[in-house]
Amino acid sequence: MASLREVEGALAEVLDPEYPVTLADMGMIRGVEVADTTARVAISYCSLGCPCINLIEHDVRERLLRVRGIERVEISESFEPWTRRNITPRGLAQLRHAGVA
């Protein structure tokens, strides 16, 4: 069975499809659970009509299925509002470097 730490580490590698920043540094990952061979991830998207939802979920699912012991990934949308304040200091620095923030 995969550990929570392994799953969180794998999630920390998944990039936002629009910016050179991870979903974790964007503050979009709102919850992670591991039960047996299933990883459950709650994500808050940056906007209600985010055009990248399917791509983000595909990338999360693809990365987590490469974690040893994970056979299933369940992704749910967290309706906790996302704001710029959710971005980590590292994420802000990366966005500034890319000329976005």
C-alpha positions as CSV (number, residue, x, y, z in Angstrom):
1,M,0.0,0.0,0.0
2,A,1.2,3.5,-0.9
3,S,1.7,6.0,1.9
4,L,0.1,9.4,2.1
5,R,3.5,10.9,1.9
6,E,4.3,9.1,-1.4
7,V,1.0,10.2,-2.9
8,E,1.5,13.8,-1.8
9,G,5.1,13.7,-3.2
10,A,3.8,12.5,-6.5
11,L,1.1,15.3,-6.6
12,A,3.9,17.8,-5.9
13,E,5.2,16.9,-9.4
14,V,2.0,17.7,-11.3
15,L,2.2,21.0,-13.1
16,D,-0.7,23.4,-13.8
17,P,-1.3,23.1,-17.6
18,E,-1.3,26.9,-18.0
19,Y,1.7,27.9,-15.8
20,P,5.1,26.5,-14.9
21,V,3.9,25.9,-11.3
22,T,2.7,22.7,-9.6
23,L,-0.9,22.2,-8.5
24,A,0.3,22.0,-4.9
25,D,2.2,25.4,-5.2
26,M,-0.9,26.9,-6.9
27,G,-2.8,25.9,-3.7
28,M,-5.3,23.8,-5.7
29,I,-4.9,20.5,-3.8
30,R,-7.3,20.6,-0.9
31,G,-7.2,17.1,0.4
32,V,-5.5,13.8,-0.1
33,E,-6.4,10.4,1.3
34,V,-5.1,6.9,0.7
35,A,-7.2,3.9,1.5
36,D,-5.9,0.5,0.4
37,T,-5.0,0.9,-3.2
38,T,-7.1,4.0,-3.8
39,A,-5.9,7.6,-3.7
40,R,-8.6,10.3,-3.2
41,V,-7.8,13.9,-4.2
42,A,-9.9,17.0,-3.7
43,I,-9.0,19.9,-6.0
44,S,-10.2,23.5,-6.1
45,Y,-9.9,25.0,-9.5
46,C,-8.9,28.5,-10.1
47,S,-12.2,29.4,-11.8
48,L,-15.7,28.0,-12.1
49,G,-15.4,27.5,-15.8
50,C,-11.8,26.4,-15.8
51,P,-11.1,25.0,-19.3
52,C,-8.3,22.8,-18.0
53,I,-10.3,20.6,-15.6
54,N,-10.1,17.5,-17.8
55,L,-6.4,18.0,-18.4
56,I,-5.6,18.6,-14.8
57,E,-7.6,15.5,-13.7
58,H,-5.9,13.4,-16.4
59,D,-2.4,14.5,-15.3
60,V,-3.2,13.9,-11.6
61,R,-4.6,10.4,-12.4
62,E,-1.7,9.5,-14.7
63,R,0.9,10.5,-12.1
64,L,-0.7,8.8,-9.2
65,L,-1.3,5.6,-11.0
66,R,2.5,5.4,-11.3
67,V,2.8,5.3,-7.5
68,R,3.5,1.8,-6.4
69,G,0.5,0.4,-4.7
70,I,-2.1,2.9,-6.2
71,E,-4.5,1.2,-8.5
72,R,-7.4,3.6,-8.5
73,V,-7.6,7.4,-8.3
74,E,-10.8,9.3,-7.3
75,I,-10.8,13.0,-7.9
76,S,-13.4,15.3,-6.5
77,E,-13.9,19.0,-6.9
78,S,-13.6,21.0,-3.7
79,F,-15.9,24.0,-3.7
80,E,-13.7,25.8,-1.2
81,P,-13.0,29.1,-3.1
82,W,-9.5,29.4,-4.6
83,T,-7.8,32.8,-4.4
84,R,-4.3,34.1,-5.0
85,R,-3.7,33.8,-1.3
86,N,-3.6,30.0,-1.7
87,I,-0.4,30.2,-3.9
88,T,2.7,29.2,-1.9
89,P,5.6,31.6,-1.8
90,R,7.5,29.3,-4.1
91,G,4.6,29.3,-6.5
92,L,4.5,33.1,-6.5
93,A,8.2,33.2,-7.2
94,Q,7.8,30.8,-10.1
95,L,4.9,32.8,-11.5
96,R,6.9,36.1,-11.2
97,H,9.8,34.4,-13.0
98,A,7.5,33.4,-15.8
99,G,6.2,37.0,-16.0
100,V,2.7,36.1,-14.8
101,A,2.4,37.5,-11.2
